[in-house]
Amino acid sequence: MRVISGTLKGRNIIGYNINGTRPTMDRVKESIFGTIQNYIKDSIVLDLFAGSGNLGIEAISNGAKHCYFVDNNVEAIKVIKKNIAEFNIKDKSSILHEDYNKALNFFCNNKIKFDIIFVDPPYKYEIIDKIINKLIEYDLVNLEGIIVLEFSKDILKESYDNLNLIKCKKYGEKNVYIYKKKCIYL
């Protein structure tokens, strides 16, 4: 795994072999970042189920202001800390070793909202729909914010409240859906 663009381009990211994780392949990551590149500069990012921190690090490399890395796997947290130290991006990073529900609660209670949210849970859980609804309920997505979802079997809708699907693509068994939050006019 490597950083594919931005200030950290070409640098290796450790953690492709963390037990229980499934890293985003470079070609998938390249497609995702090609789609969201205009939203990254100065953004606040959430990398939920962060694994190695691959997607959040890529966002920082491309100009994100800050990324919150969340994972419940102790090995993943160790790897994220190593990657952040190696890339010297501690000042742009926060790490939460939490279950995703507790992390979303924390963000809600502390009024932390995001411009970009990456959600890539283990495929066996099929919880994407539940997570989207929590993000809406807790109002964690800024206006014009982007949610990038990676999943296998979940069934998702074209829109959720004011989140509208702007891109969907299939890569083998992996689906990538990108939603954008729009203002609802009365």
PAPAZA-858483 format. One record per residue (C-alpha): x, y, z; residue number from 1; residue in three letters. Coordinates in pm, 1 decimal, decimal comma. Example, Ala and Ser with C-alpha at 12.3 -4.5 7.8 and 13.67 -1.06 7.14 Angstrom:
<atoms>
<atom c1="1230,0" c2="-450,0" c3="780,0" resi="1" resn="ALA"/>
<atom c1="1367,0" c2="-106,0" c3="714,0" resi="2" resn="SER"/>
</atoms>
This chain:
<atoms>
<atom c1="0,0" c2="0,0" c3="0,0" resi="1" resn="MET"/>
<atom c1="120,4" c2="346,3" c3="-77,2" resi="2" resn="ARG"/>
<atom c1="2,5" c2="705,7" c3="-83,2" resi="3" resn="VAL"/>
<atom c1="-105,4" c2="765,0" c3="-443,9" resi="4" resn="ILE"/>
<atom c1="-120,1" c2="1146,6" c3="-459,0" resi="5" resn="SER"/>
<atom c1="-48,5" c2="1472,0" c3="-280,2" resi="6" resn="GLY"/>
<atom c1="240,2" c2="1577,1" c3="-57,5" resi="7" resn="THR"/>
<atom c1="306,1" c2="1222,7" c3="69,1" resi="8" resn="LEU"/>
<atom c1="279,1" c2="1059,8" c3="-276,1" resi="9" resn="LYS"/>
<atom c1="477,1" c2="739,4" c3="-321,6" resi="10" resn="GLY"/>
<atom c1="537,3" c2="672,8" c3="47,3" resi="11" resn="ARG"/>
<atom c1="453,8" c2="328,2" c3="180,0" resi="12" resn="ASN"/>
<atom c1="174,6" c2="275,0" c3="430,4" resi="13" resn="ILE"/>
<atom c1="222,9" c2="-18,4" c3="666,1" resi="14" resn="ILE"/>
<atom c1="-67,0" c2="-235,5" c3="775,0" resi="15" resn="GLY"/>
<atom c1="-190,7" c2="-417,9" c3="466,6" resi="16" resn="TYR"/>
<atom c1="-182,7" c2="-740,5" c3="670,2" resi="17" resn="ASN"/>
<atom c1="-372,4" c2="-642,9" c3="989,1" resi="18" resn="ILE"/>
<atom c1="-589,6" c2="-936,5" c3="1094,5" resi="19" resn="ASN"/>
<atom c1="-957,4" c2="-857,4" c3="1034,4" resi="20" resn="GLY"/>
<atom c1="-897,8" c2="-570,3" c3="791,3" resi="21" resn="THR"/>
<atom c1="-923,4" c2="-541,9" c3="416,6" resi="22" resn="ARG"/>
<atom c1="-721,2" c2="-250,5" c3="275,2" resi="23" resn="PRO"/>
<atom c1="-858,4" c2="-39,9" c3="-8,6" resi="24" resn="THR"/>
<atom c1="-664,0" c2="-131,1" c3="-322,1" resi="25" resn="MET"/>
<atom c1="-472,5" c2="144,3" c3="-500,6" resi="26" resn="ASP"/>
<atom c1="-694,2" c2="143,9" c3="-811,3" resi="27" resn="ARG"/>
<atom c1="-1008,8" c2="174,8" c3="-598,0" resi="28" resn="VAL"/>
<atom c1="-849,4" c2="449,2" c3="-388,3" resi="29" resn="LYS"/>
<atom c1="-741,8" c2="631,5" c3="-705,0" resi="30" resn="GLU"/>
<atom c1="-1100,8" c2="625,7" c3="-835,0" resi="31" resn="SER"/>
<atom c1="-1242,8" c2="746,1" c3="-501,7" resi="32" resn="ILE"/>
<atom c1="-996,6" c2="1033,7" c3="-471,1" resi="33" resn="PHE"/>
<atom c1="-1046,0" c2="1129,1" c3="-834,5" resi="34" resn="GLY"/>
<atom c1="-1416,0" c2="1175,6" c3="-755,2" resi="35" resn="THR"/>
<atom c1="-1376,8" c2="1366,6" c3="-426,6" resi="36" resn="ILE"/>
<atom c1="-1059,7" c2="1567,3" c3="-496,2" resi="37" resn="GLN"/>
<atom c1="-1244,9" c2="1901,1" c3="-512,9" resi="38" resn="ASN"/>
<atom c1="-1382,1" c2="1849,6" c3="-158,9" resi="39" resn="TYR"/>
<atom c1="-1057,7" c2="1762,0" c3="20,9" resi="40" resn="ILE"/>
<atom c1="-871,0" c2="2092,0" c3="66,7" resi="41" resn="LYS"/>
<atom c1="-908,4" c2="2217,8" c3="427,5" resi="42" resn="ASP"/>
<atom c1="-1167,6" c2="1947,8" c3="505,6" resi="43" resn="SER"/>
<atom c1="-1237,1" c2="1773,4" c3="835,0" resi="44" resn="ILE"/>
<atom c1="-1230,1" c2="1398,3" c3="767,4" resi="45" resn="VAL"/>
<atom c1="-1353,9" c2="1089,2" c3="950,4" resi="46" resn="LEU"/>
<atom c1="-1192,7" c2="755,4" c3="866,3" resi="47" resn="ASP"/>
<atom c1="-1436,4" c2="513,6" c3="1034,2" resi="48" resn="LEU"/>
<atom c1="-1312,4" c2="152,5" c3="1056,0" resi="49" resn="PHE"/>
<atom c1="-975,5" c2="304,0" c3="964,5" resi="50" resn="ALA"/>
<atom c1="-764,2" c2="-13,6" c3="958,1" resi="51" resn="GLY"/>
<atom c1="-417,1" c2="116,2" c3="865,2" resi="52" resn="SER"/>
<atom c1="-542,9" c2="472,0" c3="820,5" resi="53" resn="GLY"/>
<atom c1="-492,7" c2="441,5" c3="445,0" resi="54" resn="ASN"/>
<atom c1="-786,6" c2="662,9" c3="335,4" resi="55" resn="LEU"/>
<atom c1="-742,0" c2="927,6" c3="603,4" resi="56" resn="GLY"/>
<atom c1="-369,1" c2="954,6" c3="529,7" resi="57" resn="ILE"/>
<atom c1="-446,9" c2="994,4" c3="159,7" resi="58" resn="GLU"/>
<atom c1="-691,3" c2="1274,5" c3="247,5" resi="59" resn="ALA"/>
<atom c1="-428,2" c2="1452,8" c3="459,1" resi="60" resn="ILE"/>
<atom c1="-175,1" c2="1411,2" c3="178,3" resi="61" resn="SER"/>
<atom c1="-422,8" c2="1589,6" c3="-50,0" resi="62" resn="ASN"/>
<atom c1="-482,3" c2="1887,2" c3="180,3" resi="63" resn="GLY"/>
<atom c1="-733,6" c2="1780,9" c3="445,7" resi="64" resn="ALA"/>
<atom c1="-704,2" c2="1998,4" c3="756,8" resi="65" resn="LYS"/>
<atom c1="-764,8" c2="1718,2" c3="1008,2" resi="66" resn="HIS"/>
<atom c1="-859,8" c2="1350,4" c3="1014,6" resi="67" resn="CYS"/>
<atom c1="-1017,3" c2="1148,7" c3="1294,1" resi="68" resn="TYR"/>
<atom c1="-910,9" c2="783,6" c3="1268,0" resi="69" resn="PHE"/>
<atom c1="-1151,2" c2="540,1" c3="1439,6" resi="70" resn="VAL"/>
<atom c1="-1102,1" c2="168,1" c3="1484,2" resi="71" resn="ASP"/>
<atom c1="-1188,5" c2="-87,2" c3="1752,3" resi="72" resn="ASN"/>
<atom c1="-898,3" c2="-321,9" c3="1666,8" resi="73" resn="ASN"/>
<atom c1="-597,6" c2="-271,5" c3="1895,3" resi="74" resn="VAL"/>
<atom c1="-355,2" c2="-383,6" c3="1621,5" resi="75" resn="GLU"/>
<atom c1="-506,7" c2="-134,1" c3="1377,6" resi="76" resn="ALA"/>
<atom c1="-464,9" c2="146,9" c3="1632,6" resi="77" resn="ILE"/>
<atom c1="-95,1" c2="57,6" c3="1676,0" resi="78" resn="LYS"/>
<atom c1="-43,8" c2="64,5" c3="1297,9" resi="79" resn="VAL"/>
<atom c1="-229,2" c2="395,5" c3="1257,5" resi="80" resn="ILE"/>
<atom c1="-6,8" c2="550,2" c3="1526,3" resi="81" resn="LYS"/>
<atom c1="305,9" c2="421,7" c3="1348,4" resi="82" resn="LYS"/>
<atom c1="189,6" c2="553,8" c3="1010,1" resi="83" resn="ASN"/>
<atom c1="99,4" c2="894,4" c3="1153,2" resi="84" resn="ILE"/>
<atom c1="438,5" c2="921,5" c3="1325,1" resi="85" resn="ALA"/>
<atom c1="622,2" c2="805,1" c3="1011,3" resi="86" resn="GLU"/>
<atom c1="445,5" c2="1065,4" c3="795,2" resi="87" resn="PHE"/>
<atom c1="485,1" c2="1336,8" c3="1060,2" resi="88" resn="ASN"/>
<atom c1="113,3" c2="1425,5" c3="1054,6" resi="89" resn="ILE"/>
<atom c1="32,3" c2="1407,4" c3="1427,3" resi="90" resn="LYS"/>
<atom c1="-84,0" c2="1770,7" c3="1422,9" resi="91" resn="ASP"/>
<atom c1="-349,9" c2="1679,8" c3="1163,5" resi="92" resn="LYS"/>
<atom c1="-462,2" c2="1355,2" c3="1324,9" resi="93" resn="SER"/>
<atom c1="-676,4" c2="1231,0" c3="1612,9" resi="94" resn="SER"/>
<atom c1="-711,7" c2="861,3" c3="1694,8" resi="95" resn="ILE"/>
<atom c1="-1007,4" c2="702,9" c3="1872,1" resi="96" resn="LEU"/>
<atom c1="-981,2" c2="340,1" c3="1981,6" resi="97" resn="HIS"/>
<atom c1="-1357,9" c2="290,7" c3="1997,6" resi="98" resn="GLU"/>
<atom c1="-1650,9" c2="94,9" c3="1867,0" resi="99" resn="ASP"/>
<atom c1="-1809,7" c2="296,2" c3="1584,1" resi="100" resn="TYR"/>
<atom c1="-2129,4" c2="361,0" c3="1787,9" resi="101" resn="ASN"/>
<atom c1="-1933,3" c2="511,6" c3="2077,0" resi="102" resn="LYS"/>
<atom c1="-1723,3" c2="716,7" c3="1835,8" resi="103" resn="ALA"/>
<atom c1="-2030,2" c2="858,6" c3="1657,2" resi="104" resn="LEU"/>
<atom c1="-2181,7" c2="939,3" c3="1997,9" resi="105" resn="ASN"/>
<atom c1="-1859,0" c2="1117,4" c3="2095,4" resi="106" resn="PHE"/>
<atom c1="-1865,7" c2="1329,0" c3="1779,9" resi="107" resn="PHE"/>
<atom c1="-2231,5" c2="1415,7" c3="1832,5" resi="108" resn="CYS"/>
<atom c1="-2179,8" c2="1512,2" c3="2198,2" resi="109" resn="ASN"/>
<atom c1="-1875,9" c2="1725,1" c3="2108,0" resi="110" resn="ASN"/>
<atom c1="-2043,6" c2="1886,5" c3="1805,3" resi="111" resn="LYS"/>
<atom c1="-1775,8" c2="1762,9" c3="1564,7" resi="112" resn="ILE"/>
<atom c1="-1897,2" c2="1752,6" c3="1205,0" resi="113" resn="LYS"/>
<atom c1="-1727,4" c2="1629,4" c3="892,2" resi="114" resn="PHE"/>
<atom c1="-1675,0" c2="1731,3" c3="531,1" resi="115" resn="ASP"/>
<atom c1="-1566,3" c2="1381,8" c3="424,4" resi="116" resn="ILE"/>
<atom c1="-1649,2" c2="1049,5" c3="591,0" resi="117" resn="ILE"/>
<atom c1="-1498,6" c2="716,4" c3="485,6" resi="118" resn="PHE"/>
<atom c1="-1695,4" c2="410,2" c3="601,7" resi="119" resn="VAL"/>
<atom c1="-1543,6" c2="68,4" c3="531,6" resi="120" resn="ASP"/>
<atom c1="-1662,8" c2="-183,3" c3="794,8" resi="121" resn="PRO"/>
<atom c1="-1592,5" c2="-557,0" c3="777,2" resi="122" resn="PRO"/>
<atom c1="-1825,9" c2="-688,4" c3="507,2" resi="123" resn="TYR"/>
<atom c1="-1978,6" c2="-955,3" c3="732,3" resi="124" resn="LYS"/>
<atom c1="-2152,1" c2="-689,2" c3="946,5" resi="125" resn="TYR"/>
<atom c1="-2377,1" c2="-537,5" c3="674,9" resi="126" resn="GLU"/>
<atom c1="-2430,4" c2="-220,9" c3="883,9" resi="127" resn="ILE"/>
<atom c1="-2384,8" c2="53,1" c3="623,5" resi="128" resn="ILE"/>
<atom c1="-2754,1" c2="152,1" c3="625,5" resi="129" resn="ASP"/>
<atom c1="-2749,6" c2="176,8" c3="1006,4" resi="130" resn="LYS"/>
<atom c1="-2436,6" c2="394,5" c3="997,9" resi="131" resn="ILE"/>
<atom c1="-2583,7" c2="629,7" c3="736,1" resi="132" resn="ILE"/>
<atom c1="-2893,3" c2="676,6" c3="950,8" resi="133" resn="ASN"/>
<atom c1="-2678,4" c2="749,5" c3="1260,3" resi="134" resn="LYS"/>
<atom c1="-2478,6" c2="1008,8" c3="1064,5" resi="135" resn="LEU"/>
<atom c1="-2806,5" c2="1178,0" c3="969,0" resi="136" resn="ILE"/>
<atom c1="-2962,6" c2="1149,4" c3="1316,2" resi="137" resn="GLU"/>
<atom c1="-2651,9" c2="1297,2" c3="1482,6" resi="138" resn="TYR"/>
<atom c1="-2611,6" c2="1560,1" c3="1206,0" resi="139" resn="ASP"/>
<atom c1="-2243,4" c2="1473,7" c3="1159,4" resi="140" resn="LEU"/>
<atom c1="-2215,4" c2="1565,9" c3="790,2" resi="141" resn="VAL"/>
<atom c1="-2154,4" c2="1928,1" c3="693,3" resi="142" resn="ASN"/>
<atom c1="-2353,6" c2="2082,0" c3="408,7" resi="143" resn="LEU"/>
<atom c1="-2198,8" c2="1971,5" c3="76,2" resi="144" resn="GLU"/>
<atom c1="-2022,0" c2="1695,4" c3="274,7" resi="145" resn="GLY"/>
<atom c1="-1929,1" c2="1363,8" c3="118,2" resi="146" resn="ILE"/>
<atom c1="-1972,3" c2="1008,5" c3="251,0" resi="147" resn="ILE"/>
<atom c1="-1767,7" c2="733,8" c3="84,0" resi="148" resn="VAL"/>
<atom c1="-1895,5" c2="382,3" c3="156,5" resi="149" resn="LEU"/>
<atom c1="-1723,4" c2="52,8" c3="78,2" resi="150" resn="GLU"/>
<atom c1="-1929,5" c2="-262,9" c3="116,7" resi="151" resn="PHE"/>
<atom c1="-2017,5" c2="-597,8" c3="-34,1" resi="152" resn="SER"/>
<atom c1="-2378,7" c2="-707,3" c3="16,6" resi="153" resn="LYS"/>
<atom c1="-2559,1" c2="-416,4" c3="183,9" resi="154" resn="ASP"/>
<atom c1="-2856,8" c2="-279,0" c3="-8,8" resi="155" resn="ILE"/>
<atom c1="-2853,8" c2="100,9" c3="-21,2" resi="156" resn="LEU"/>
<atom c1="-3100,5" c2="361,9" c3="-144,4" resi="157" resn="LYS"/>
<atom c1="-3047,1" c2="642,9" c3="-396,6" resi="158" resn="GLU"/>
<atom c1="-3095,1" c2="896,5" c3="-118,4" resi="159" resn="SER"/>
<atom c1="-3122,5" c2="922,0" c3="258,1" resi="160" resn="TYR"/>
<atom c1="-3284,7" c2="1240,2" c3="384,2" resi="161" resn="ASP"/>
<atom c1="-3065,5" c2="1505,1" c3="218,9" resi="162" resn="ASN"/>
<atom c1="-2782,7" c2="1267,8" c3="121,6" resi="163" resn="LEU"/>
<atom c1="-2791,9" c2="1189,7" c3="-248,6" resi="164" resn="ASN"/>
<atom c1="-2597,2" c2="921,0" c3="-432,9" resi="165" resn="LEU"/>
<atom c1="-2353,4" c2="1088,6" c3="-674,4" resi="166" resn="ILE"/>
<atom c1="-2146,5" c2="785,8" c3="-779,5" resi="167" resn="LYS"/>
<atom c1="-2155,3" c2="408,4" c3="-749,0" resi="168" resn="CYS"/>
<atom c1="-1905,6" c2="161,6" c3="-884,9" resi="169" resn="LYS"/>
<atom c1="-1838,2" c2="-209,3" c3="-843,3" resi="170" resn="LYS"/>
<atom c1="-1487,9" c2="-358,0" c3="-810,4" resi="171" resn="TYR"/>
<atom c1="-1516,5" c2="-736,7" c3="-793,1" resi="172" resn="GLY"/>
<atom c1="-1716,7" c2="-807,0" c3="-473,8" resi="173" resn="GLU"/>
<atom c1="-1663,5" c2="-450,8" c3="-345,6" resi="174" resn="LYS"/>
<atom c1="-1910,9" c2="-168,7" c3="-405,2" resi="175" resn="ASN"/>
<atom c1="-1816,5" c2="195,8" c3="-360,3" resi="176" resn="VAL"/>
<atom c1="-2101,5" c2="443,6" c3="-316,3" resi="177" resn="TYR"/>
<atom c1="-2046,4" c2="815,5" c3="-271,3" resi="178" resn="ILE"/>
<atom c1="-2320,0" c2="1037,2" c3="-126,4" resi="179" resn="TYR"/>
<atom c1="-2327,2" c2="1416,0" c3="-103,5" resi="180" resn="LYS"/>
<atom c1="-2527,0" c2="1621,1" c3="146,0" resi="181" resn="LYS"/>
<atom c1="-2745,7" c2="1884,0" c3="-17,7" resi="182" resn="LYS"/>
<atom c1="-2952,5" c2="2159,4" c3="130,9" resi="183" resn="CYS"/>
<atom c1="-3324,1" c2="2078,9" c3="138,2" resi="184" resn="ILE"/>
<atom c1="-3528,0" c2="2370,9" c3="11,3" resi="185" resn="TYR"/>
<atom c1="-3882,8" c2="2419,0" c3="134,1" resi="186" resn="LEU"/>
</atoms>
